[in-house]
């Protein structure tokens, strides 16, 4: 099998090195999203779009790579929220060569002239709002990869709902393209804006405003900190023992059945970073209390 070359295009083919340009010129099969394939309209290779089933498409490549030079195109850097890990998992690391390039995050920070070594980076592409909530405890800036279900306006609304009204909000559209546009605005303005589908959001919170509510959540929450019915809350000492016995760690899934006001699940969220917690409660008034306590 001829090694499959995974090429990061950066913001556009203009970011390619001469060596990688030659690899693309010599390719007999080009694989990638339609937008990326459109960069090479005159290339005479076989072109295979990566559509809704990228894994299924990639599983076709070993047969092609047995006799042809295959190049998989990726935007930005293939290993940064990109297709690189999927290609390696499907084809095997020994059959893949990855060529890195600029990420949208790096380019955005360069355009805005801000350092990015301490930035909170989150991708909402095909992911839940929990991933954005997880970075709000960091001082910022926050760099957010969006998708159609999480556009800039909805991100602004999410932040406003959490008390970040003074944060500076920047939408960077079509980075590296002729239509590139960079706009600073308030969160309120962002809610009403219309933006190119190809966008990235940068948020700079005001000092002291980052995640104003998050410090309220800690192990051993006092009963007065949670909305609950009289007597229907797991005591702090019992919560401590339960969490210790569960031996929770990041990435796990926890089902809290008969969750009451959600006290155990809320404290467990401090231990299951990057995971998911499902609080199950049959009484509507208690379910409402869980939602209220979650949003505090």
Secondary structure, DSSP 8 states (H G I E B T S, - for coil): ---EEEEE-BTSGGG--HHHHHHHHT-SEEEE-HHHHGGGTT--SEEEE--S-HHHHHTTHHHHHTTS-EEEEESB-TTSSSSHHHHHHHH-GGGEEEE----HHHHHHHHHT---TT-EEEE-TT--THHHHTTTTS-S-EEEE-BTTB-HHHHHHHHHTTT-TT-EEEEEESTTSTT-EEEEE-HHHHHH----SSEEEEEE--TTTTTTTGGG--TT--GGGS---TT-S--HHHHHHHHHHHT--TT-EEEEET-TTSHHHHHHTTTSTTSEEEEE-SSHHHHHHHHHHHH-
